Amino acid sequence: MEARKQNVGKTQVDNDQAAEPHGSSSSHVLSTFVRLYVYALHGCLCEVAFTAVYDWCSTGDTRLLGHSSLWALPMYATAIYLMETLRAWLLTLHHPLLLRLMVYIIFIYLWEFSWGAGLRLLGACPWDYSAYRYNVGGLVTLEYALPWAVASLIAEKHVIRNTLRLRLN
């Protein structure tokens, strides 16, 4: 029974790795540009949905007017694109889900902080978490750790995995 469990786990990792474009011999995998496009749109859609629901819960605004910034497009595109490699590495090493989520959250916080600092230098940072109790320079807030964990889980299990499985005929 234990050997069967190990094989099931190995098969899942092998299936996930088989979906990776880096080892694929198919010439029809999505190009880097198309994957960046998918990830940018996914990130912005999630941000608009999150801000709409957040505003609804905090202010009762039933119009669900979510918002984002055009800066979110390259930020989400490159973050999720880099998470492809991070995901492949963590799955290859057979790290448990909880550890993978913690690594993703640390990566996201570093990414958000870096982008925020750069955009702030340009006078273009569209967010400010200064009003949150556990913020770091107004650029990140630890209160968002759980939403980022959920976003990471969705990215790993669905967005990245399924995007890498898409093929063009």
N, C-alpha and C positions, 0 to 999 in steps of 0.2 A: 504494500500500500504506500509506504514512504517513497519507494522508487517511482511509483506512478505520480505522486505529488511533485517530485523533483522534475520529472519529465514534462508534466503539465506546465510548470513554471518556466522551464527551459523553452518549451514550445512557444509560449507567449513572448518571451524575449526574442527568440528567433524570428517570429512573425513580425514583431515590431522592427527588428533590425532589417528584415527583408524589405520593409517599406521605406527604408532610408535610401535617398537618391545616390549617396556616395558609393554604395556598393552595387548599384543596379546596372545591368547591361542594357536596359531598355533605353532607346533614344527618345522615348515619348514621355519621360517624366516632366513634370512642370519645371520650367526654367526658374532660376533664382529670382528674376524680375517678377514673374507671375506669383511665386510664393510670397514675395515681399508685398505685392499688391493685395493678395488674400489676407495676409496678416495685418496689414494696415487697416483694411476695411473691417475686419473682425474686431480689432482693438477699438476703433472709433465707435462702432456699433455698440459694443459692450459699455464703453464709457458714457455714451448718450443714454443708454438704458439705465445704467447705474445712477447717473445724476438725476434722471427723471424720477426713479423710484425713491432715491434718497430725499429729494425735495418733497415728494408726496408724503413720505413718512414724517419728515421734520416740520413741514409747513402746512400740510393738508392740501397742497395744490394738485387737484385732480386733472389738470391739463396735461400732466406728464411732459413738461417741456425740458427735455434733457439738453445738455450742451457739451461741446468739446471745442477743440482748437485745431486748425490745420497743422500745427506743430505735432499733434498727436499721431498724424499719419506716419512720418518717418520714425518717430519714437517707438510706436507699437510695432511697425514693420521690422525694424532692426532688432528689437528686443525679442520678439517671437522667433525671428530667423536665427538669432544666436542661441535661443533655447532649444532649437533643433539639435545642435551639436551637444549642448549640455545634457539634453534628454538622452541622446544616443550613448553618451559616455556613462551617465548614471545607470542606465538600463544594462549596459554591458557589464558593469561592475556588480550588478544584482543588488543595488542599494534598495532598502525598503521604502515604501511610499512616503512615510513620515519624514525620513531623511531627505528624500528628493524634494518634497514640498518646502522644507526648511532651506535647502540650497537655492531653490527657485525664488523664494521670498527674499533672501539676502541679495541675490542677483537683481531682482526687481527694484529693491530699495536703492542699491548702488546705481542702477541705471536711471531711475527717476531722479535721484539726487544729482547725478552728473548732468543730465539733460536740464534739470531745473537751474543748476548753477550756471551752465552755459547760456541758457535763455535769459536768465536774470542779468548777466553781463551785457546782453544785447538789449535789455529793457523789454523783453518779449515773453517772460514767463507767465503763462496763463493761469497758474494756480498759486495759492498761498495758504499754507496750513498753519500759519502763525496763531490762529485762534484755537487750535487743538492743543490739548494739554501735553501730549507726548510727541511734539513735533521736533524736528531737527532743522533749524534754520528756516523754518517755514516751507522747506522743500519736500519733506516727507513727513508722514505721521504714522506712528506705531499703531494707532487705532485702526488702520486699514490692513493690518496683518491678516486677519481672517478673510476679508474680501480678496486679498491678493492670493491667499492659499487656495481659495475656491477657483479663482481665475487660473492659477497655475495648474490645478487638477484638470480643469476643462481644456486648457491648452495642451497638456501632455496627453491626456486620454482621448481627446476628440479632434481638436483643431490641427495640431501638428501631425498626429498619426494619420488622420484622414486626408490632409493636404498632401502628405508624402505618398499616399496611395493613389492619388488622382493621376490619370494618364491621359494624354491627348492622342487621339487617333488621326 
